[in-house]
């Protein structure tokens, strides 16, 4: 197990986004995960499970990138609710700007 973790760490050394996380309200319903393409299928089922509470995964917003010469792949994905988080953020910005203009 430690060997796999050290390989993953080395494979991502050049990747500035090597932090992995699950979607939540605090990160605008986005997630990032790692999988080994030589041992696992594309992790859409895992993304769907993690996004279930947030109205499902937005497959158009899923981006995966193979890491160097290894079979490790990092996937960034968004749950469908990420759109509502963007709308709320814009509305909050508009409200602040409106208050400043008064």
N, C-alpha and C positions, 0 to 999 in steps of 0.2 A: 504494500500500500504506500509506504513512504517513497519507494522507487517511482511509482506512478506520479505522485505529487511533485517529486523533484524534476521529473521529465516535463511535466506540465509547466512548472515554474520556469525552467530553462527555455522551453519552447515559446513562452510568452515574454521573455526578457526584453525583446524589442517592441513589445506591444504596450503602449502607454495606458491602455484600458484593460488591465488584467484583473480588475476587481469584478467579482461575480455577485449577483444579487437577484432576489426575487421581486416581482412587481408589488407595489404598494401605493397607497395614496400619496405618501411623502415623496416618492420618486416619479410621480405622474404615470403610474401603472406601466412601468418599463422594467425589463429584466435582461440579464446577461447570463448565459450558461456556457459550459464547456462540455464537449463530447468527443469521444474517440471514434472517428468514422470507420476505422478498421474493425471495431468491435460492436458498434451500436448503429442502429438506424437513425435517420434524421429525427431529432427529438420533438416533432410536432405534438405528439401525445403529451409529453411532459409540459410543453408550453401551454397547451390547452388546459391541462389540469391546474397549472399555476395561475392561469387567467380566468378560470371558471367563475370566481367570485366577482370578476370585473367585466362581465358580459362577453367573455371569450377572447381569443387571440386575433389580432388584426394581421392576417397573413401577408398583406401588402406591405406591412412595416417591418417584416422580419428580414434581417441581413446576417449572413453567416460568412466567416472568413477563415480559410485554412491557415494554420500557423506554420510558417517556414516549410521545412521538408518533412515534418511529422504528419501523422494522421489526425492530429488534434484540431478541432474546429471550435471557434468562439461564435456563438449566435447572440445577436442582440434582437430583442423582440419587444413588441408593445401590445398591451391588451386594448380591447376596443374602447374602454373608458378613457384612454389617453386623450381622445378628442375632447371629451368634456372637461378634462383638466386644463387643456389649452384655452377653451372658451372661458372658463372661470378666471384664468390668469389674465386674459385680455380684458374681461369685464372689470376685474379689480384694478387694472392699469387705467382703464377709462375713468373709473370712479375717482381714483387718485388725481389724475390730470384734471378732471372736472372740478374737484375741490380746490385745486391750486389756481384755477382760472377764475374763481369766484371773487 
